[in-house]
């Protein structure tokens, strides 16, 4: 199957392109730069609202992962506006373009996040749970709403609410584990906040599963076993064989990152479970945190 991928040079996108190719598919990158002759690339410019629509005919599926990094820098009003605009404008442009094709794809898998649910403490959250409040919850709500033109045109749309995607080669995990490697790892704030996580290989497998699965709507891309930060701390210390005695106070996190960013990215609790994936019979290879961390870090028992 020919699959169009946006955000294809990012942490997840680059791994997805390789996984699609390994499975016998033909991934094509939707990129902002001019494609080189003969390359598997198509050009678009979400900021300018332009896209090479003629080149998008005859794709079997599209996976849309593009967006400005949320935690790349401190949250100013300008950066928050870029985060929102990059997701809403780009998704709407893509969805409207796909809807207008003579031969549209059967499926659009579009990124979202567990932040959709907002800060909910110990509440168990499934795809049927109500949206939350806060900046990131609003970003996710508008992000998902922007896929509507594709859904209205009869394209099967999955909005993937991803949790923390763990892999040694990129994303959040190397940054989170650095203090542990230095011997100063520990819980962040109270440690009671739930972290919904998933190993990269399972995340990629879930996306590829959805490309050919009947249905539509939101789907949580997390393991069935979210853990509290204090449990993540214990397991990470055990796997790395490093002490976990330190604690980073909430006040220090808010001072370093800003109150809003610290509250929503580090201290927020999302006890999210993948109800729809489980009902579809999807099998997680790494549902256990310790086994998953040992796998991605190459640490034997």
Buried (B, 14 or more C-beta within 10 A) or exposed (E): BBBBBBBBBBBBBBBBBEBBEEBEBEBBBBBEEEBEEEEBBBBBBBEEEEBBBEBBEEBBBBBBBBBBEBBEEEBEEEBBEBBBBBBBBBBBBBBBBBBEBEEBBBBBBBBBBBBBBBBBEEBEBBBEBEEBEBBBBBBBBBBBEBBBBBBEBEBBBBBBBBBBBBBBEBBBBBEBBEBBEEEBBBBBBBBBBBBBBBBBBBBBBBBBBBBEBEEBEBBBBBBBBBBBBBBBBBBBBBBBEBEBEBBBEBEEBBEEBBBBBBBBBBBBBBBBBBBBBBEBEBEBEBBBBBBBBBBBBEBEE
